[in-house]
Amino acid sequence: MNIRTIRKGKSVKTVAIFSSLLMLPTSFMFTPARAADPIKVGVLTDMTGPFGLVGKSNLAVAQFTINEINKKGGVLGRKLKLVLADGGSDPAIAAQAASRLVNQDKVAVVVGGVASFTRVAVRDVITKRGKTLYIWPASYEGNECSKYVWNTGSAPNQQVDPTVKYLLSQGKKTFFLTGSDYLYPRNILARVRQVVLAGGGSIVGEEYVPLDMTDPSNLVSKVLASKADALFEVVVLPGTAPFIKGVVNGGFKGTIAGTLFDEGINPLIGKEAEGLIGVQDYYGPVTDSFTKTKVAAFNKQHPEAAGLFTSTFNAPAWYRSFYLWKVAVEKAKSFDTAKVDAAMNSASLKSSIGGPVSFSPGTKHVNLTMYLGKGNADGSQTILKNLGMLSPFECAKKQ
Amino acid sequence: MNPTITRGIFDVLSLSSVLILLVIGMAIIVGMMKVFNMCQGELILLGAVTAFLCSKYLGNIWLGIFLAPLIVGIFGFFLERTIIHRFYVNPQAALLATFAIGLIIRETLRTRMNTQGAPVAPPIENYVEIGGTNLPVWRVVIIAVTLVLTLTIAFVLLKTNLGMKVRATLDNPELVSVSGISTKWMYACTYAIGAALSGFAGAMIVPLQTLYPNLGYDNLILMFIAVLVGGLGQFSGPIIGAAIIASTGALLGQFISPVTGQIMVVLFAVVLTRLRPAGILKGGR
């Protein structure tokens, strides 16, 4: 026996001793939870990286909502415990974080994700391997119909259809469509094209630009040359501001509309944000008493995130996600994934931030109160119209 | 003249001058000193931050444009004396070290900013009507400033005693140091001037965009391509490289989709570096 094998044998023994020590506490961990134990709720968002600011808003809304639910006695008599997982604005990190939530923390539900690439990366980890419910709280490009996944943000038709119909009603006939070159803008603009053509309008240009475009001069020139009545744009940050400034100041006579305009984005654009048209599930001036009270309470309790409660940061969707899940759990009288999943299909809230909300049965998406808004020069919004509750055209109910 | 043609010509001039302005600092640090400076984008970012702070808190962006080269130049000087000078013997390690410096600056700003970006109003917000279309005066100013700055630096480097010392130091440090010139300070000052020029560029171009943490980094690849196309060893190489790359991109962007245009520009750069590996100015292989 040489020195190497002796060492090896010793280390095996040490490992055995250590692992038996480790076994001790783990055996306690598997004792069944008592009824009074808090139930863990997974919050997955990007606290670091490019989406860090969205994460800051998401976490504050999650803390606010969970705190509120706990003050009213929790869910089925159990308090909720927030478990945060940082997705790091990176799908690989997000997948690991999601795995930790379902496998180690054994959360009852995961709410979260900022970008669609995160949703795609964590979806199967949570629902298939983890057998856990996943709520995706973001307005996005649509087509998410997987088992155990529930969408609480707006679907493309809920934002696009009323925006385009408004533009057509204003006598706009020719449309220029442009966006950053990835799935979200392409799906949104596909819907725009469909509604424009159905409404008798025409498309005079469609152009996609690289995500990291820093100088939009070429695109500005193309839009100006088109002389379109309306520009529908989904150019994401950092391209948004220089693009819109260029178009407005270059002498564009038409109306500019998009899906990403609100109090979170418009201040970056500056005074050129005046007149930007869009539809969201919430704007600052939404004044029903429920929304007003809750947003005021949020700003007071979370000064670090005051001003970050916006629709483009998905704040209203995060708020309703926890409550819709609570309603489903109480209807199912259980935290069991399959039972809650069945109850989610018809979960609804009489009041939520932005207005009443309910799952549209069979679509895995929500009927949402939507608002037609117009941007002001100071970055604030004016609500042109409360559009009432709009249904999502998703999953079983495609149109 | 047809407004579309006017805008087309203007876009080529404007996009080229913006990239040249961004590359000037890099032409000195990467092109002449041959330091693969991955934090060049963050030197631009620091200039942009200076302009933003002056415009927001002092209400005077002109002051920011004046201070940016001074502040970033001093920062560059200290950076060279503390970190960069240790890596002249090991360019590969310099790549990593400067990348780390850039990352620290970028992410520090990200955690300090409570917004996804901040608009900076241009010092001159007017538009001029030329050929039936509105052109931003600030872009016209940038075209003029870039032209003057490039010619001035070329003149200093080629025609003055100081320029000769700089070129001699970078070409043959041993010979220069036995001639009684301190190469240590020569290197530090050259790096500082490169940094100052990048800071100035950042302050000038931030009104065209918004201030956001990746402002410099997003331009870095294009800047490196310009330097590689232009070739190392001379100031003028990277400048000509930038002009070729940017004008090709701006021209293509008018006729084909910008995404395809970007791919074509990189392909074009690959072909150019294959045909003239030592740079556009030096023939042969």
Interface residues (C-beta under 8 A of the other chain):
Chain A: P50 G52 L53 D181 E207 Y208 V209 P210 D212 M213 T214 D215 S217 N218 L219 S221 K222 L224 A225 L237 P238 A241 P242 G246 N249 G250 G251 G264 I265 P267 L268 I269 G270
Chain B: P3 T4 R7 G8 D11 S14 L15 V18 R110 T111 M113 N114 T115 Q116 G117 A118 P119 A121 Y127 T133 N134 P136 L208 Q209 T210 Y212 P213 N214 L215 D218 N219 A250 G253 Q254 S257 P258 V259 G261 Q262
